[in-house]
Structure formats: C-alpha cells, structure tokens
Amino acid sequence: MTVCENMKSTIFAVIIIAMIGWVCSAQNQPMPAKHESNSGYVGTSDVAKDIAKVVLSRLLTPEDFQRKEFSDAVLKDGVWTVRYWEPKTRISFPVVIQIRQQSGAVIRYEDPNA
C-alpha cells in the first residue's frame, strides 16, 4: 500500500467510526414531544404551559426564570393565555404569554415587571 492509500483508508475508518457514534447517540435521544410549538395544535393547558415555559426560559435571565413558579392557562376564543408569577414573597404582576391553539404560535408576550 502506498502512503496515499493508507491515508484514504484511515480517513474512511474515521468517518465510519464517527457515523456509528452519531447513529448510536441519536438512538439514545428522547423522542421530541408531540406538543412542540412548531408541531401545531395545542390541545391542553399542560401543553400551553410547556410552550410558555420555553418562551420564558429564552427571554428571562436564569435568576428571573427560577423565580417564576406559579402558572395557569386559560383557553378563550382559540387562544391560550398562560400566566406565570412569583411566590407571594415578592410583589409582582404575572408574565402573560398568549399562544394560538390551532398553530402553537406565540402571539403575545407581556412582562409588566420589566
């Protein structure tokens, strides 16, 4: 074998090993939830709260996100209104996130404490 053939064999082996590792790690990944915001219909308040929680985690600092403990979700006219607020130890108004039931699209975010 020439040096070039050895190099090609080595590169091929590395690629095969990397692909095997990628396939193995992909098989160990949990299946995405059926209620991700980009998958469409939001049928329950738990799903609406999960979507709102993801939105909050992206928009608030980690410290502020940790403080948001209590939530409720109400469906009215095809729109979920999810409210998150802090424990009674602090004075705060709820953060409001509205999610369209049919599409899962976030249509409103309001943080009166900001």
C-alpha positions as CSV (number, residue, x, y, z in Angstrom):
1,M,0.0,0.0,0.0
2,T,1.1,3.5,-0.8
3,V,1.0,6.4,1.7
4,C,-1.9,7.8,-0.2
5,E,-3.9,4.6,0.1
6,N,-3.1,4.3,3.8
7,M,-4.3,7.9,4.3
8,K,-7.6,7.1,2.4
9,S,-8.1,4.0,4.5
10,T,-7.5,5.9,7.7
11,I,-9.9,8.7,6.7
12,F,-12.5,6.2,5.7
13,A,-12.2,4.4,9.0
14,V,-12.5,7.6,11.0
15,I,-15.7,8.6,9.0
16,I,-17.2,5.2,9.6
17,I,-16.5,5.3,13.3
18,A,-17.9,8.8,13.6
19,M,-21.1,7.8,11.7
20,I,-21.5,4.8,14.0
21,G,-21.1,7.0,17.1
22,W,-23.6,9.5,15.7
23,V,-26.2,6.8,15.0
24,C,-25.7,5.3,18.5
25,S,-26.1,8.7,20.2
26,A,-29.2,9.5,18.0
27,Q,-30.8,6.3,19.2
28,N,-30.4,7.3,22.8
29,Q,-32.0,10.7,22.3
30,P,-35.6,11.0,23.7
31,M,-38.3,11.4,21.1
32,P,-39.5,15.0,20.7
33,A,-42.7,15.8,22.5
34,K,-45.8,15.8,20.3
35,H,-46.7,19.2,21.6
36,E,-43.7,21.2,20.5
37,S,-44.7,24.7,19.4
38,N,-43.8,24.1,15.8
39,S,-45.9,20.9,15.5
40,G,-49.3,22.7,15.5
41,Y,-52.4,22.1,17.6
42,V,-52.2,22.9,21.3
43,G,-54.9,20.8,22.9
44,T,-54.3,21.0,26.7
45,S,-53.3,23.6,29.3
46,D,-50.2,21.5,30.2
47,V,-49.0,21.8,26.6
48,A,-49.6,25.5,26.6
49,K,-47.7,25.8,29.9
50,D,-44.8,23.8,28.4
51,I,-44.6,26.1,25.4
52,A,-44.8,29.2,27.6
53,K,-42.1,27.8,29.8
54,V,-39.7,27.5,26.8
55,V,-40.5,31.1,25.8
56,L,-39.8,32.3,29.3
57,S,-36.5,30.4,29.6
58,R,-35.3,32.2,26.4
59,L,-36.5,35.7,27.4
60,L,-35.7,36.0,31.1
61,T,-32.4,35.8,32.9
62,P,-31.8,32.4,34.7
63,E,-32.4,34.0,38.1
64,D,-35.7,35.6,37.0
65,F,-36.8,32.4,35.3
66,Q,-36.2,30.4,38.5
67,R,-38.5,32.8,40.4
68,K,-41.5,32.2,38.1
69,E,-43.2,29.3,39.9
70,F,-46.9,29.6,39.7
71,S,-48.8,29.4,36.4
72,D,-52.3,28.9,34.9
73,A,-53.5,28.5,31.4
74,V,-56.9,29.5,30.1
75,L,-58.3,28.9,26.7
76,K,-60.6,31.5,25.2
77,D,-61.6,32.0,21.6
78,G,-58.8,29.7,20.3
79,V,-56.0,31.4,22.3
80,W,-54.3,30.0,25.3
81,T,-53.4,32.7,27.9
82,V,-50.7,31.5,30.2
83,R,-49.7,33.5,33.3
84,Y,-46.5,33.0,35.3
85,W,-45.9,34.8,38.5
86,E,-43.6,34.7,41.5
87,P,-44.4,33.5,45.0
88,K,-46.1,35.8,47.4
89,T,-42.8,36.8,49.0
90,R,-42.3,39.4,46.2
91,I,-44.7,41.9,44.7
92,S,-45.0,41.2,41.0
93,F,-47.5,41.1,38.2
94,P,-47.8,38.0,36.1
95,V,-46.0,37.5,32.9
96,V,-48.5,36.8,30.2
97,I,-47.9,34.7,27.1
98,Q,-50.6,34.0,24.6
99,I,-50.4,31.0,22.2
100,R,-52.7,30.3,19.3
101,Q,-54.4,26.9,19.9
102,Q,-54.5,25.9,16.2
103,S,-50.9,26.5,15.3
104,G,-48.9,26.8,18.6
105,A,-47.7,30.2,17.6
106,V,-46.8,32.6,20.4
107,I,-48.8,35.7,19.6
108,R,-48.1,37.9,22.7
109,Y,-45.6,38.2,25.5
110,E,-46.1,40.8,28.2
111,D,-43.9,41.3,31.3
112,P,-45.2,44.2,33.3
113,N,-42.3,43.8,35.8
114,A,-39.6,44.5,33.1
